[in-house]
């Protein structure tokens, strides 16, 4: 359907401001700084940047996330309540390792799923996930491998296989190898030869293929790498160029720019906060880390929020669909990080991704689907001043909009009540759970009072406790009592006279008596059967 709106406002310039403010939900965890999504700053700048507080108003998250990383402090106060020990693997319950060995995995796990709204520490992207933790450092000193590099490579693959076997749907992999010929990579402990990257690619693709053959639909979230290069120099990030359900994550700074150390790509890559990110550390500590390793868990947590919300809405999503919602939400958010060669990487927006899941709505001021404009967007129409003899100094606004109604629907009522009675509930959409008549036909019409002209006290009738409808009008100077069920006139007052041409709004007492005044100077008390109870005379209105 098409609507045209024309506004002519003489001598007044009007500016229409259209804005939609999302609700936010904040956790009570004390270590995060104050929240302001408009100006991200403080130790929670990353959460603010991706509009997480707005997203939490839709979903706080309970979806299981698998984290394959190098050790975890499983006794941490902000993690232990959210760990799924049964579906984890190779956890060090004695925690004999040095603190540094567990710091990386502990920090990553906290970003995804620190116990939110617990009154302790911080909140993860998901407040109550089942964190499935897979420690790949279990074989780092095993004699069966030729080197630590090879042992880590094979144990990472082993832990990915374990996560798949235990039913993981989201696997966060903030680990990998970069090509040692890269100058930056040469400075790091995860440098590798070209053949080592090929070997890791081979095993990773084999695991991916095995998962597909077993109908295991899994979304892999992988760090893009930190050697200031394209992701082609990093494994497994470079597999995103071939594998559908793998998404690489680049690292942005607080100003939204790409970190100088971050790898990037124009394909199957999004960006997320990854510089000076505050999260959990061993021994119930909290602190900062940087890199694509801490950007990736922002995306894994978002995947968990999306799947959690989808389950609440009764929707079944594939890994590819969740990946697309992450990417499309990032693009809808409109913020991009730019690589040194001009490649633009969309920055995730948790709120926009979750909104894409919500039921289609119409006329809500939000452009949905194929709509060209909707509701409040009309206020943003361009206005031109009309300089003419009849409209000097006026403004004219003309806007034609095509409304997409393909997503509109009539919800089925969960219950019904008698005609004229409506109720409401406290559900998120504010929609009443009741409906009125199934069509808009007239229930009844009273021919005796059909020629009211205008009822003096307004067009809305009054209804008494006995369900009598009271109407008065200035044409006949009478007060009518009508049967609400049939519409029949039960009585009119006075029967053979007129109350006057200007009547007050009737008042109804607890005993059902009706009180009304008129411009004749009389104030009447009327019984429930329409007879006069008494009258009080004052000076007529002048």
LOVO-809292 format. One record per residue (C-alpha): x, y, z; residue in one letter. Coordinates in pm, whole numbers, padded with zeros to 5 digits, always signed. Each point is the difference from the previous one (the first is absolute). Example, Ala and Ser with C-alpha at 12.3 -4.5 7.8 and 13.67 -1.06 7.14 Angstrom:
<nodes>
+01230-00450+00780A;+00137+00344-00066S;
</nodes>
This chain:
<nodes>
+00000+00000+00000X;+00113+00356-00062X;-00055+00307+00214X;+00073+00363-00076X;+00041+00256+00275X;+00001+00376-00059X;+00070+00247+00278X;-00065+00373-00043X;+00106+00200+00304X;-00033+00379-00047X;+00278+00213+00145X;+00149-00287+00200X;+00312-00199-00070X;-00025-00348+00151X;+00281-00251+00041X;-00106-00359+00041X;+00240-00219+00194X;-00051-00372-00034X;+00166-00227+00252X;-00061-00342+00146X;+00162-00071+00334X;+00050-00364+00087X;-00055-00125+00349X;+00312-00115+00183X;+00059-00261+00267X;+00300+00035+00230X;+00147-00270+00225X;+00079+00065+00365X;+00360-00122-00025X;+00209+00270+00173X;+00334+00008-00184X;-00124+00138-00330X;+00004+00378-00040X;-00317+00201-00063X;-00183-00065-00328X;-00038+00233-00297X;-00045-00161-00341X;+00013+00340-00170X;+00355+00068+00123X;+00184-00330+00060X;+00266+00039+00267X;+00125-00156+00323X;+00076-00366+00060X;-00326-00105-00168X;+00053+00203-00318X;-00015-00311-00215X;-00337-00103+00134X;-00128+00354-00051X;+00139+00017-00355X;-00202-00302-00116X;-00315+00127+00182X;-00009-00294+00236X;-00217+00166+00266X;-00268+00056-00266X;+00038-00359-00118X;-00040-00127+00357X;-00346+00159+00009X;-00093-00267-00257X;+00217-00290+00115X;+00262-00068+00271X;+00106-00341-00127X;+00011-00360+00121X;+00143-00174-00306X;+00297-00241+00033X;+00331+00127-00140X;+00308-00217-00050X;+00334+00170+00065X;+00315-00171-00126X;+00291+00178+00167X;+00318-00034+00199X;-00111-00063+00357X;-00269+00135+00231X;-00030+00107+00363X;-00314-00207+00058X;-00031+00108+00365X;-00036+00368-00089X;-00288+00162+00190X;-00153+00142-00319X;+00032-00317-00210X;-00052-00312+00209X;-00378+00037+00015X;-00026+00010-00378X;+00233-00290-00092X;-00145-00322-00141X;+00259-00236+00148X;-00165-00313-00143X;+00040+00119-00360X;+00346+00157+00046X;+00330-00179-00056X;+00354-00011+00140X;-00067+00252+00277X;+00269+00029+00266X;-00197-00048+00321X;+00317+00016+00207X;+00106+00318-00183X;+00368-00083+00023X;+00089+00225-00290X;+00151+00343+00035X;-00244+00291-00001X;+00121+00116-00342X;-00090-00338-00152X;-00366+00047+00093X;-00034+00375-00054X;-00087-00005-00371X;-00280-00256+00019X;-00137+00149+00322X;-00017+00346-00157X;-00172-00129-00316X;-00253-00203+00199X;-00088+00303+00214X;-00079+00216-00303X;-00243-00263-00127X;-00161-00110+00322X;+00101+00160+00330X;-00295-00048+00234X;-00224+00296-00082X;-00226+00181+00246X;+00158-00197+00285X;+00118+00298+00203X;+00359-00118-00053X;+00269+00129-00235X;-00119+00052-00357X;-00258-00138-00245X;+00075-00207-00309X;-00166+00051-00336X;-00226-00285+00110X;-00100+00018+00366X;-00076-00369+00063X;+00158-00215-00273X;+00128-00351+00042X;+00369+00061-00064X;+00159-00311-00146X;+00374+00038+00048X;+00259-00200-00194X;+00362+00032+00114X;+00238-00065-00289X;+00317+00038+00212X;-00047-00346+00152X;+00254-00148-00245X;+00246+00287-00019X;+00279-00200+00160X;-00097-00346-00124X;+00295-00200-00130X;-00203-00155-00281X;+00026+00326-00198X;+00316+00132-00163X;-00040+00357+00118X;-00222+00226+00208X;-00123+00160-00320X;-00119-00333-00140X;-00145-00113+00333X;-00207+00318+00033X;-00118-00030-00359X;-00121-00356+00042X;-00147+00060+00345X;-00200+00297-00132X;-00143-00227-00268X;-00065-00266+00264X;-00194+00244+00217X;-00204+00126-00297X;-00089-00363-00072X;-00100-00047+00364X;-00223+00307-00011X;-00170-00130-00314X;-00052-00344+00152X;-00161+00161+00306X;-00251+00188-00214X;+00142+00353-00018X;-00180+00245-00229X;+00233+00298+00049X;+00376-00051+00031X;+00222+00296+00091X;+00358-00044-00116X;+00220+00288+00114X;+00311-00188-00108X;+00190-00069-00318X;+00326+00034-00185X;+00147+00273-00215X;+00261-00026-00273X;+00349+00047+00144X;+00117+00193-00307X;-00225+00286+00112X;+00208+00251+00199X;-00257+00037+00278X;-00068-00370+00022X;+00372-00071+00037X;-00011+00178+00337X;-00274-00227+00140X;+00003-00353+00146X;-00267-00120-00245X;+00212+00048-00312X;-00007-00292-00242X;+00142-00114-00329X;-00218-00005-00310X;-00022-00379+00016X;-00115+00019+00363X;-00288+00227-00098X;-00089-00240-00279X;-00001-00291+00245X;-00223+00186+00245X;-00233+00100-00285X;-00018-00363-00105X;-00100-00123+00344X;-00244+00285+00058X;-00172-00060-00334X;-00014-00373+00073X;-00174+00069+00332X;-00236+00242-00173X;-00083-00259-00265X;-00057-00267+00265X;-00243+00228+00182X;-00195+00058-00323X;-00011-00373-00075X;-00146-00060+00346X;-00256+00279-00052X;+00161+00205+00275X;-00085+00359-00086X;+00273+00208+00167X;+00102+00365-00017X;+00375+00049+00045X;+00108+00344+00123X;+00374+00048-00050X;+00244+00279+00078X;+00131+00174-00313X;+00355+00019+00138X;+00229+00277+00121X;+00276+00036-00257X;-00127+00306-00191X;-00075-00195-00314X;-00275-00163-00204X;-00154-00311+00152X;+00161-00207-00276X;+00311-00010+00221X;-00183-00150+00300X;-00156-00339+00068X;-00279-00084+00065X;-00127+00353-00083X;+00086-00041-00366X;-00240-00296-00027X;-00283+00257+00008X;+00079+00055-00368X;-00121-00356-00069X;-00224-00120+00284X;-00354+00134+00034X;-00045-00030+00376X;+00326+00167+00107X;+00008+00369+00090X;+00322+00192+00068X;+00013+00293+00241X;+00223+00308-00028X;+00090+00233+00288X;-00119+00361+00030X;+00105+00274+00240X;-00227+00221+00210X;-00032+00253-00285X;-00127-00270-00235X;+00315-00016-00210X;+00177-00323-00086X;+00286-00081+00236X;+00334+00029-00176X;+00086-00355+00111X;-00322-00159-00120X;-00028-00223-00303X;-00302+00052-00222X;-00185-00108-00312X;-00281+00116-00223X;-00156-00348+00012X;-00177-00172+00290X;+00147+00238+00256X;-00156+00232+00255X;+00168+00234+00248X;-00055+00019+00375X;+00154+00180+00298X;+00340-00150+00074X;+00221+00270+00150X;+00030+00042+00378X;-00287-00237+00075X;-00081-00058+00367X;-00079-00354+00109X;+00075-00281+00243X;+00355-00109+00093X;+00124-00285+00223X;-00030+00013+00381X;-00328+00198-00006X;+00174+00291-00166X;-00112+00224-00288X;+00207+00186-00255X;+00066+00104-00358X;+00110-00182-00314X;+00014+00098-00366X;-00003-00177-00334X;-00231-00187-00232X;-00004-00274+00264X;-00220+00220+00219X;-00201+00137-00293X;-00116-00348-00107X;-00189-00077+00325X;-00216+00311-00050X;-00129-00166-00318X;-00034-00345+00157X;-00205+00152+00281X;-00219+00180-00254X;-00060-00331-00179X;-00117-00138+00334X;-00239+00293+00050X;-00146-00054-00348X;-00054-00372+00049X;-00147+00060+00348X;-00249+00255-00133X;-00088-00221-00298X;-00090-00285+00236X;-00225+00232+00202X;-00177+00104-00322X;-00038-00362-00111X;+00236+00042-00294X;+00257-00253-00117X;+00315+00155-00145X;+00292-00156-00182X;+00360+00104+00062X;+00002+00176-00338X;-00313+00195+00097X;+00150+00109+00332X;+00317+00107-00180X;-00211+00201-00244X;-00191+00168+00286X;+00331+00103+00155X;+00126+00145-00329X;-00329+00166-00099X;-00042+00149+00348X;+00352+00142-00029X;-00081+00156-00336X;-00331+00135+00128X;+00190+00161+00288X;+00188+00197-00264X;+00350+00000+00154X;+00304-00134-00183X;+00369-00043+00075X;+00226+00070-00294X;+00311-00196-00092X;+00315+00170-00132X;-00103-00084-00357X;-00349+00147+00042X;-00179-00328+00075X;-00300+00068+00224X;-00088-00251+00272X;-00345+00030+00164X;+00007+00042+00379X;-00246-00219+00189X;-00311+00156+00154X;-00169-00238+00245X;-00323+00198+00016X;-00047+00022-00377X;+00071-00373-00043X;-00260-00094+00262X;-00256+00241-00147X;+00019-00192-00327X;-00146-00298+00186X;-00301+00185+00139X;-00345-00050-00159X;-00077+00234-00289X;-00192+00310+00101X;-00182+00271-00188X;-00021+00373+00053X;+00243+00000+00291X;+00230+00271-00131X;+00261-00257-00100X;+00073-00075-00364X;-00044-00376-00043X;+00070-00216-00302X;-00095+00175-00322X;-00162+00302+00162X;+00122+00329-00143X;-00110+00190+00307X;-00205-00064+00310X;-00165+00213+00265X;+00248+00243+00144X;+00207+00006-00319X;-00272+00229-00142X;+00129+00269+00233X;+00330-00002-00181X;-00150+00107-00335X;+00175+00287-00175X;-00200+00323+00024X;+00009+00292-00243X;-00122+00351+00078X;-00291+00121-00212X;+00042+00365-00094X;-00339+00087-00140X;-00273+00257+00041X;-00223-00230+00204X;+00265-00184+00200X;+00276+00250+00070X;+00241-00137+00261X;-00159-00344+00007X;+00157-00343-00010X;-00127-00284-00214X;+00100-00360+00064X;-00096-00268-00250X;+00091-00362+00054X;-00132-00309-00177X;+00077-00335+00158X;-00053-00358-00106X;-00074-00215+00303X;+00099-00362-00005X;-00280-00200+00163X;+00139-00343-00083X;+00107-00049+00360X;-00330+00110+00151X;-00217-00258+00167X;-00301-00028+00230X;+00105-00186+00316X;-00221-00279+00124X;-00157+00080+00339X;+00085-00225+00291X;-00343+00056+00155X;-00308+00212-00052X;-00245+00197+00211X;-00343+00153-00053X;-00049+00286-00242X;+00123+00330+00132X;+00243-00151+00250X;+00365+00013-00082X;+00304-00096+00203X;+00372+00041-00034X;+00303-00195+00105X;+00359+00080+00084X;+00156-00184-00292X;+00283+00162-00191X;-00214+00110-00295X;-00265+00169+00216X;-00272-00169-00202X;-00325-00090+00173X;-00063-00370+00044X;-00371+00062-00061X;-00193+00109-00306X;-00338+00159-00057X;-00255-00098-00263X;+00125-00190-00303X;-00128+00275-00233X;-00060+00371+00020X;-00379-00015-00053X;-00230+00221+00213X;-00132-00192+00301X;-00316+00209+00024X;-00139+00343-00086X;-00265+00194+00194X;-00231+00175-00246X;-00166+00210+00272X;+00318+00192+00069X;+00155-00031-00346X;-00051+00372-00067X;+00211+00118+00294X;+00187+00271-00177X;+00297+00023+00241X;-00033-00135+00355X;+00087+00303+00211X;+00234-00180+00238X;+00185-00181-00277X;-00037-00296-00230X;+00113-00255+00261X;-00291-00150+00200X;+00004-00079+00371X;-00074-00351+00125X;-00152-00060+00344X;+00062-00288+00237X;-00320-00167-00122X;+00138+00012-00357X;-00235+00280-00106X;+00142+00234-00264X;-00074+00371+00060X;-00019+00248-00290X;-00121+00361+00001X;-00028+00243-00290X;-00068+00367-00050X;-00247-00049-00288X;-00263-00175+00213X;+00113+00121+00342X;-00035-00349+00146X;+00204-00258+00183X;-00047-00351-00141X;+00057-00330+00179X;+00077-00276-00252X;+00032-00376+00041X;+00364-00082-00075X;-00085-00345-00137X;-00292+00082-00230X;+00032+00375-00049X;-00366+00053+00095X;-00106+00318+00181X;-00082-00093+00360X;-00103+00355+00088X;+00050+00366-00086X;-00007+00294+00240X;-00203+00213+00006X;-00270-00186-00190X;-00203+00303-00117X;+00232+00294+00049X;+00357+00114-00065X;+00296+00032+00233X;+00140+00281-00213X;+00244+00035-00284X;+00326-00005+00196X;+00037-00300+00229X;+00279-00090+00237X;+00178-00332-00002X;-00210-00239+00214X;+00145-00143+00319X;-00094-00342+00136X;+00007-00071+00374X;+00081-00333+00161X;-00373-00072+00044X;-00058+00046-00374X;-00177+00337+00015X;+00081+00247-00278X;+00073+00371+00047X;-00009+00258-00280X;-00022+00379-00034X;-00122+00225-00280X;+00004+00361-00118X;-00358+00044+00133X;+00148+00034+00348X;-00128-00337+00120X;+00215-00279+00143X;-00174-00341-00009X;+00031-00322+00195X;-00146-00290-00204X;-00090-00347+00125X;+00131-00312-00175X;-00344-00049-00160X;+00011+00344-00164X;-00232+00184+00239X;+00083+00325+00174X;+00137-00037+00352X;+00037+00373+00066X;+00110+00323-00159X;+00189+00304+00124X;-00049+00336-00170X;+00277+00256-00032X;+00034+00312-00216X;-00007-00095-00369X;+00329+00020-00186X;+00048+00333-00180X;
</nodes>
